[in-house]
Amino acid sequence: MKLRTLTVLAGALGLLITVPSPVNAAAKQTVKVYMTGDCADGQAVEGIDEDDCELTVNLTPKTSRRSAVLEVAYDPDEPEWEELDAGKTQKGRLVFDAPAVDEDDYWMDGVVLYRVTVKKSGVNKKFVSRTYKVAYTSADAAENDEDLLEDLEEETPEEKEFNEQMDRAQENNKKFNPQAGSGSTSQSISDRSGKINQACGSIGMAKTKCDSVIAAKNGLDALSVLGGDADRFCRAVSRIAVGVEMSCKDVMPKLFG
C-alpha cells in the first residue's frame, strides 16, 4: 500500500524514481589460446627447432584483464597437471614461454603436454584450453631415429602450399617482367610488398619499420630489421598467404628468394 501511494504521489509531482543497477558489471569476454614457435607442428628437435614453445592467450575486449596459468604434464598417458607459469593479460594478451630444456639445461626427450587455464572473473567462467602435445627429441636421439629424420625432410601440406604459391608468384613475375631473366629466384616485388604490408598492419607494426622490411635485400636483412617482431611477422605473413602460421625459417627463404 505504501509503495502504491508513493508511486501515485511521485507521478503527481512529476518526479522520476530510478532503481539502482549493478555498477561495473563485468563484460562478456572471449578467450582464445594458440601455440606458436617452432614446436607449433608438435615436434621440437634439438639442432633443428631453435625457438621455445610459446602459448599465447588472446582476450577480447582488450581492456579486460584475466589471470591465467600455464600447466604442464610429463606423462601423456596419465597426465598430472602442474603449474609451469602464471600471469595476467595486458592489453588483451599474455604470452607464456615453455622452454625446450630442463632444469639442467639439457634438451628434453619425450612427449610433454601443455594447456592454459584462464581463471574465473565475474560473470566469465573459468576457461581451459585444449591440450597441446609436443614431442621433444634431443640431438642424440634424433641421430638414431631414421623415421624422424625422414619425416623432417618431408614438406608439410602447409609448407607445400606456401611454396607453390610463392612459385606461382615467381612465374607471374617472369611473364609480366621478361627482363627478370630465367635465373630470377625472388617473387614479384609488388606481390611481396603487398603481403608484407598486410602482415605489418595485422600486427600493428609502424609504417617506417614495415617500409624497411620491404626494402631489405634478403631474408637475413629483413630479420635484422624486424628484431623481436620477427616471429609475429612471419606467422602473420604466412597466415595471409596460405591461412596457416609458419616459422621464419620456412617463410623467409621463399618470401625474399
Secondary structure as UniProt FT lines:
FT   HELIX           2..13
FT   STRAND          30..36
FT   HELIX           38..41
FT   STRAND          43..45
FT   TURN            46..48
FT   STRAND          53..60
FT   TURN            62..63
FT   STRAND          67..73
FT   STRAND          82..88
FT   TURN            91..92
FT   STRAND          93..98
FT   TURN            103..104
FT   STRAND          110..118
FT   TURN            122..123
FT   STRAND          127..128
FT   STRAND          132..137
FT   HELIX           139..143
FT   HELIX           146..153
FT   HELIX           157..176
FT   HELIX           178..180
FT   TURN            182..183
FT   HELIX           189..203
FT   HELIX           207..215
FT   HELIX           219..226
FT   HELIX           227..229
FT   HELIX           230..242
FT   HELIX           248..256
//
